[in-house]
């Protein structure tokens, strides 16, 4: 996947060593780069299934644009 592409990824939110991460069902982990209000939303959604939309900015890093809580 090239950098700068837009992705919609579903998974479970957790706290990582440097911020929030998204655990995907196939064993992958995405590091989430987000602002203050998105961090508050992710904090409330920890251990819940969410869909994250954002731009790929690194090997496994995603600049978050939107978070939708699914369950």
Order of alpha helices (4+ residues) and beta strands (2+ residues): beta-beta-beta-alpha-beta-beta
